[in-house]
Amino acid sequence: MKMLSRTMALFTLTALRTSSSLTLARSIHRTPPTALLRGGRSRDGGGARMMSASASPLAEKITAHIESADVVVFSKSWCPFCMQTKGLFETLQVPVTYIELDELADGADMQMELAQMSGQRTVPNVFIKGTHLGGNDDTQRAARSGKLQELLATSKL
């Protein structure tokens, strides 16, 4: 009986440590501070607009990419969700700038910086006229609802 309670105590301690680690890991990957975003990201496809805060050289490079074209997609060449997004823009015959993160020497660092800037860690990471739209699901949803076409038709602010 004593051995069983000792094992249970050890299991409980291990579970608490694991739980704390998970909580810490989750808190590290939460949405970035609002100082980097203007407006909140909503599920209806409304994005966050990037602001020019005192940024790192990598953040400045990312911002330059985002501002360089009406549609910018941070992608990975092998990603099936990125391929779906690329197919959508091809179907819409929209000119797009693709930044293939897996083909860049600083691609992993760029993806981490994008996560801080946009609150999204995954690819594709889609920006329309400087506004963060989201990933593949958000882009497909926006296309189905007409929101994507509306964003593409509006002029830059």
For each residue, the residues with C-beta under 8 A, 3 or more apart:
1: 4 5
2: 5 6
3: 6 7
4: 1 7 8
5: 1 2 8 9
6: 2 3 9 10
7: 3 4 10 11
8: 4 5 11 12
9: 5 6 12 13
10: 6 7 13 14
11: 7 8 14 15
12: 8 9 15 16
13: 9 10 16 17
14: 10 11 17 18
15: 11 12 18 19
16: 12 13 19 20
17: 13 14 20 21
18: 14 15 21 22
19: 15 16 22 23
20: 16 17 23 24
21: 17 18 24 25
22: 18 19 25 26
23: 19 20 26 27
24: 20 21 27 28
25: 21 22 28 29
26: 22 23 29 30
27: 23 24 30
28: 24 25
29: 25 26 115 121
30: 26 27
31: 41 119
32: 36 37 115 116 117 118 119
33: 36
34: 37
35: 51 53
36: 32 33 50 51 53 116 117
37: 32 34 40 41 48 49 50 51 118 119
38: 48 49 50 51
39: 46 47 48 49
40: 37 46 48
41: 31 37 46 47 48 119 132 134
42: 45 46
43:
44: 147
45: 42 133 134 138 141 142 145 147 148
46: 39 40 41 42
47: 39 41 127 128 131 132 133 134
48: 37 38 39 40 41 118 119 131 132
49: 37 38 39 130 131 132
50: 36 37 38 63 66 117 118 127 130 132
51: 35 36 37 38
52: 55 63
53: 35 36
54:
55: 52 59 60 63
56: 59 60 113
57: 60 61
58: 61 62 106 109 110 113
59: 55 56 62 63 113 116 117
60: 55 56 57 63 64
61: 57 58 64 65 110
62: 58 59 65 66 110 113 114 117
63: 50 52 55 59 60 66 67 117
64: 60 61 67 68
65: 61 62 68 72 74 97 99
66: 50 62 63 72 127 130
67: 63 64 130
68: 64 65 72 97
69: 72 95 96 97
70: 94 95 128 129 152 156
71: 89 94 95 96 97 126 127 128 129 152
72: 65 66 68 69 96 97 99 126 127
73: 82 85 86 89 96 97 98 99 124 125 126 127
74: 65 99 101 110 111 114 123 124 125 126 127
75: 79 82 85 86 98 99 100 101 123 124 125
76: 79 82 100 101 102 123
77: 82 100 102 103
78: 102
79: 75 76 82 83 123 124
80: 83 84
81: 84 85 122 123 124 135 136
82: 73 75 76 77 79 85 86 123 124 136
83: 79 80 86 87
84: 80 81 87 88 136 140
85: 73 75 81 82 88 89 124 126 135 136 139 140
86: 73 75 82 83 89 90 96 98 124
87: 83 84 90 91
88: 84 85 91 92 139 140 143
89: 71 73 85 86 92 94 96
90: 86 87 93
91: 87 88
92: 88 89 143 148 149 152
93: 90
94: 70 71 89 152
95: 69 70 71
96: 69 71 72 73 86 89
97: 65 68 69 71 72 73
98: 73 75 86
99: 65 72 73 74 75 104 110
100: 75 76 77 103 104 107
101: 74 75 76 104 107 108 110 111 123
102: 76 77 78 107
103: 77 100 107
104: 99 100 101 107 110
105:
106: 58 109 110
107: 100 101 102 103 104 110 111
108: 101 111 112
109: 58 106 112 113
110: 58 61 62 74 99 101 104 106 107 113 114
111: 74 101 107 108 114 115 121 123
112: 108 109 115 116
113: 56 58 59 62 109 110 116 117
114: 62 74 110 111 117 118 120 125
115: 29 32 111 112 118 119 120 121
116: 32 36 59 112 113
117: 32 36 50 59 62 63 113 114
118: 32 37 48 50 114 115 125 132
119: 31 32 37 41 48 115 132
120: 114 115 125 132 134 135
121: 29 111 115
122: 81 125 135
123: 74 75 76 79 81 82 101 111 135
124: 73 74 75 79 81 82 85 86 135 136 139
125: 73 74 75 114 118 120 122 132 134 135
126: 71 72 73 74 85 132 133 134 135 138 139
127: 47 50 66 71 72 73 74 130 131 132 133
128: 47 70 71 131 133 148 151 152
129: 70 71 151 152 154 156 157
130: 49 50 66 67 127 156 157
131: 47 48 49 127 128 151
132: 41 47 48 49 50 118 119 120 125 126 127
133: 45 47 126 127 128 138 139 142 148 151
134: 41 45 47 120 125 126 137 138 139 142
135: 81 85 120 122 123 124 125 126 138 139
136: 81 82 84 85 124 139 140
137: 134 140 141
138: 45 126 133 134 135 141 142
139: 85 88 124 126 133 134 135 136 142 143 148
140: 84 85 88 136 137 143 144
141: 45 137 138 144 145 147
142: 45 133 134 138 139 145 147 148 151
143: 88 92 139 140 146 147 148 149
144: 140 141
145: 45 141 142 148
146: 143 149 150
147: 44 45 141 142 143 150 151
148: 45 92 128 133 139 142 143 145 151 152
149: 92 143 146 152 153
150: 146 147 153 154
151: 128 129 131 133 142 147 148 154
152: 70 71 92 94 128 129 148 149
153: 149 150
154: 129 150 151
155:
156: 70 129 130
157: 129 130
